[in-house]
Amino acid sequence: VLHDCYTAKCEATGECLRMEERVESDNVENFIVHGSLDRFIINSHAFQNAHLLRATLPRDLLAPIPLFGIGRRSM
């Protein structure tokens, strides 16, 4: 289960000082600031028991979404 950063418009704007041997160093570490949207993505193709997930969830939640429109292919 992954947070939907694309829809929540999360950005890499966070900064904090990096800890090195329990002491704050002068090195700045960047991180993602996540939006407060409670929307998640389930990668159903990564599960070993995906058949159980498909049996539980309604079809409209698991229907594949085409990456490209009809007649267009990636090359």
Sequence and secondary structure as in RCSB ss.txt:
>XXXX:A:sequence
VLHDCYTAKCEATGECLRMEERVESDNVENFIVHGSLDRFIINSHAFQNAHLLRATLPRDLLAPIPLFGIGRRSM
>XXXX:A:secstr
 EE HHHHT EEEEEEEEEETTEEEEEEEEEEE  S   EE  GGG TTHHHHHHHS HHHHS   SS TT    
